[in-house]
Amino acid sequence: MNADRFDRGVEALGLSLSSGARERLLAYAALLLKWNRVYNLTAIRDPEQVITHHLLDSLAVVPHVGGVARLADVGSGGGLPGIPLAIACPTLTVVSIETVSKKAAFQQQARIELGLDNFSVLNERVENVRAEPLFDVVISRAFSELADFVALTAHLLAPGGYFLAMKGVYPDAEIARLPESVRLRESLNLDVPGLGAERHLLILDPV
């Protein structure tokens, strides 16, 4: 694991991490690679790409969840972006919702090994989840079509809450198919160091 590359990426993102958060993030990446040999958690197996495509890509969202108390990460697979956000933002409560049992089991193991008291995982279909209290933000990283994402998760949002959708190329067609109950507040270009691909963060508000 190239810690120097990770450090340069974090600096390029303008983030300041505690030494404990840095060590936990690198330990999480190592754990993801270890489990991935058996459980196929992610298609990415190269340690350098885990840094850029997973850690730094997830951390690029940190500036946009400032002041948020409770966040739900839907369809998070190996815990992305939820686990990196929980590590980088210790005051943020993160609940991951993952339907695939082996992926949820990995996240639970990561929670234990990394000592993440502000992170938990639910092995359920998102439409069946009933949360109390509700969430300030519901985030997804390539979980599904935008219209499906907001339809399946709207019941999890607290009043005044909003959706964050992490996408690659700007999804014009998906945005056009959004229901009238949701509006696009803003689309942000995310410059992820070393990724070499378009990344967009869409902020969506219930109307």
NORVEN-V957672 format. One record per pair of residues at least 24 apart in sequence whose C-alpha atoms are under 8 Angstrom apart, sorted by the first residue. I is the first residue (numbers start at 1). J is the second residue. D is the distance in Angstrom with one decimal. If there is no record, write none. Layout:
BEGIN
<<I:J:D> <I:J:D>>
END
This chain:
BEGIN
<<1:26:7.6> <1:30:7.3> <1:47:5.7> <1:48:6.9> <2:47:7.6> <2:48:6.7> <5:51:7.8> <6:51:6.2> <6:52:7.8> <6:56:7.6> <9:52:7.9> <9:56:6.7> <9:192:7.9> <9:193:5.4> <9:194:7.6> <10:56:7.0> <10:59:7.9> <12:193:6.7> <13:60:6.5> <13:191:8.0> <13:192:7.4> <13:193:7.4> <17:88:6.6> <21:87:5.7> <21:88:5.9> <24:87:7.0> <24:114:6.2> <25:55:7.5> <25:84:6.4> <25:87:6.9> <27:114:7.7> <28:110:6.8> <28:114:7.4> <29:55:7.5> <31:110:7.4> <32:78:7.2> <35:106:7.4> <39:102:6.9> <39:103:7.9> <41:77:6.6> <41:78:5.6> <41:103:6.3> <42:77:7.6> <42:78:6.9> <52:192:7.3> <52:193:6.8> <52:194:5.8> <52:195:5.5> <53:195:6.2> <54:80:7.0> <54:81:7.7> <55:81:7.9> <55:84:6.6> <56:192:6.4> <56:193:7.1> <57:81:8.0> <57:192:5.8> <57:195:7.9> <58:82:7.9> <58:84:6.4> <58:85:7.0> <59:84:6.5> <59:85:6.5> <59:88:7.6> <60:190:6.7> <60:191:7.7> <60:192:6.5> <61:85:7.9> <61:201:7.9> <62:88:7.6> <62:89:7.6> <68:92:6.6> <68:136:6.3> <68:137:7.3> <69:93:6.1> <69:135:8.0> <69:136:6.7> <70:94:6.1> <70:95:7.9> <70:134:7.8> <70:135:5.1> <70:136:5.4> <70:137:6.7> <71:95:6.3> <71:135:5.5> <71:136:6.0> <71:137:4.8> <71:138:5.8> <71:139:7.3> <72:96:5.8> <72:97:7.2> <72:135:6.4> <72:137:6.4> <72:138:4.7> <72:139:6.2> <73:97:6.1> <73:138:6.0> <73:139:5.0> <73:140:5.9> <74:98:6.5> <74:126:7.1> <74:138:7.2> <74:139:6.3> <74:140:5.3> <74:141:7.9> <74:143:7.0> <75:99:7.1> <75:140:6.7> <75:141:7.7> <75:143:5.5> <76:140:7.1> <76:141:7.1> <76:143:7.6> <77:103:5.7> <77:104:7.5> <78:103:5.6> <78:104:7.6> <78:106:6.9> <78:107:6.4> <79:103:7.9> <79:107:5.9> <80:141:7.2> <81:140:7.9> <81:141:7.0> <83:119:7.2> <86:116:7.4> <86:118:6.5> <86:119:6.2> <87:116:7.2> <90:118:6.7> <91:118:7.4> <92:118:6.7> <93:118:4.9> <93:119:6.1> <94:118:6.2> <94:119:4.9> <94:120:6.6> <95:119:5.9> <95:120:5.0> <95:121:5.6> <95:122:7.3> <96:120:6.2> <96:121:4.5> <96:122:6.1> <97:121:5.9> <97:122:4.9> <97:123:6.2> <97:124:6.4> <97:125:7.4> <97:126:6.4> <98:122:6.3> <98:123:5.1> <98:124:6.0> <98:125:6.9> <98:126:7.6> <99:123:5.2> <99:124:4.9> <99:125:5.2> <99:126:7.7> <126:152:6.7> <126:153:6.7> <127:152:5.5> <127:153:6.7> <129:156:7.9> <130:156:7.2> <131:156:6.4> <133:158:7.9> <134:158:4.9> <135:161:6.9> <136:160:7.3> <136:161:4.4> <136:162:6.6> <137:161:5.6> <137:162:5.2> <137:163:5.6> <137:164:7.0> <138:162:6.7> <138:163:5.0> <138:164:6.2> <139:163:5.8> <139:164:4.6> <139:165:5.7> <139:166:7.6> <140:164:6.6> <140:165:5.2> <140:166:6.1> <141:165:6.2> <141:166:4.7> <141:167:6.7> <142:166:6.3> <142:167:6.0> <145:174:6.5> <146:174:5.9> <146:175:7.0> <146:177:8.0> <146:178:6.7> <147:174:7.1> <147:175:7.9> <147:177:6.5> <147:178:4.9> <147:179:6.6> <150:182:7.9> <161:205:7.4> <161:206:8.0> <162:203:7.1> <162:204:5.8> <162:205:5.0> <162:206:6.8> <163:202:7.9> <163:203:5.9> <163:204:5.0> <163:205:6.4> <164:201:6.6> <164:202:5.6> <164:203:4.9> <164:204:6.4> <165:201:5.7> <165:202:5.1> <165:203:6.7> <165:204:7.8> <166:199:7.3> <166:200:6.0> <166:201:4.7> <166:202:6.5> <167:199:5.8> <167:200:5.1> <167:201:6.2> <167:202:7.6> <168:197:7.4> <168:198:5.3> <168:199:4.3> <168:200:5.7> <169:198:5.4> <169:199:6.2> <169:200:6.9> <170:198:8.0> <170:199:7.8> <170:200:6.4> <180:207:7.6> <181:206:5.8> <181:207:5.1> <182:206:4.4> <182:207:5.3> <183:207:6.6>>
END
